Amino acid sequence: MSEGHNCVCCAASRDSVPVQGTDMHAGNLNAPGRSDLESAVSSAESQLPSDAPKAPFDDSMIKIPGGQFLMGTEYGRGFALDGEGPIREVGVAAFYIDATTVTNKQFQEFIDATGFQTEAERFGWTFVFQDFISEETAKTVNQAVVGSEWWRRVDGGDWLHPDGLDSTLEGRMDHPVTHVSWTDAAAYCNWAGKRLPTEAEWEMAARGGVSQQMYPWGEDLVLGGKYMCNIFQGRFPDENRKLDGFAGTAPVTSYEPNGFGLYCVSGNVWEWCADNWSSTFHHQPDALRDNPLGPLEGASRVMKGGSYLCHASYCNRYRNGARSSNTPDSSTGNLGFRCARTV
């Protein structure tokens, strides 16, 4: 498998250099607080009114038993420069995690209760995959991402208008919410009385209690002629054959759950994790092996799970041990999250 961190289907970053024309309304592409992520979270949470009703207690979360598991990917099966390897034994305390990613319906409840504005709304734009932009919206789109021109900067796009200002969530309320930044996700978790999972927690839960399988369900991507997750089939980025039935996001329970009862941990949307990103931090001799939480500082946060834009021929990051990253202010149409809670 090729080595290299750049992933053509991974979520585009606000740090990406725009091309194809100029934008009179570009403004500052770097969100304030990038150098102090805790400050960024506090800033987002400060939008939540002190008297805003909290989410009701969620007793449907899945309890993951604590214990040891083998984290990562052996060399030769993954992307070495992503820091997937080496395989190492990691201890994780028991925790709770959502069976699904947060849906548009759930995020709507958060917005209605708090009046929260996402970073995409405050920036005034987000990244949308080229195939989902209407002809009318395309007339106003003049910026793409260098090396990943299928990602287009779309003014007016956000979680409520996932394909541009002329799009809606009709028929997608049970799909994962997208166009949410890491900071937005952290604010939602705070409101819900939860938190983002660590990368180790996420991977332990995704493996479903089985050690070192390639995918949550086993070693084969297709079983009985059926795709087991929502990914890209065809010639990326121009021809998606949609053999799994979906061009974009799918309802969050569209595929069989893993051994712990988690849905769609492979494909559909990338999922934010709590950790700062590093491809080498866990290589250090004194790296924490019990309840690890990545480095204390970093410009990006970890993403896990892959998305509907991943394909085995060039990405294959919908494997259990695969990982990627993005800046905490970035938002795209293939990036969401699920919540965890400490026992």
Secondary structure, 3 states (H helix, E strand, C coil): CCCCCCCCCCCCCCCCCEECCCCCCCCCCCCCCCCCHHHHHHHHHCCCCCCCCCCCCCCCCEEECCEEEEECCCCCCCCHHHCCCCCEEEEECCEEECCCCCEHHHHHHHHHHHCCCCHHHHHCEEEEEHHHCCHHHHCCCCCEECCEEEEEEEECCECCECCCCCCCCCCCCCCECCCCCHHHHHHHHHHHCCECCCHHHHHHHHHCCCCCCCECCECCCEECCEECCECCCEECCCEECCCCCCCCCCCCCCCCCCCCCCCCCCECCEEEEEEECCCCHHHCCCCCCECCCCCCCCCCEEEECCCCCCCCCCCCCCCCCCCEEECCCCCECCEECCCEEEC
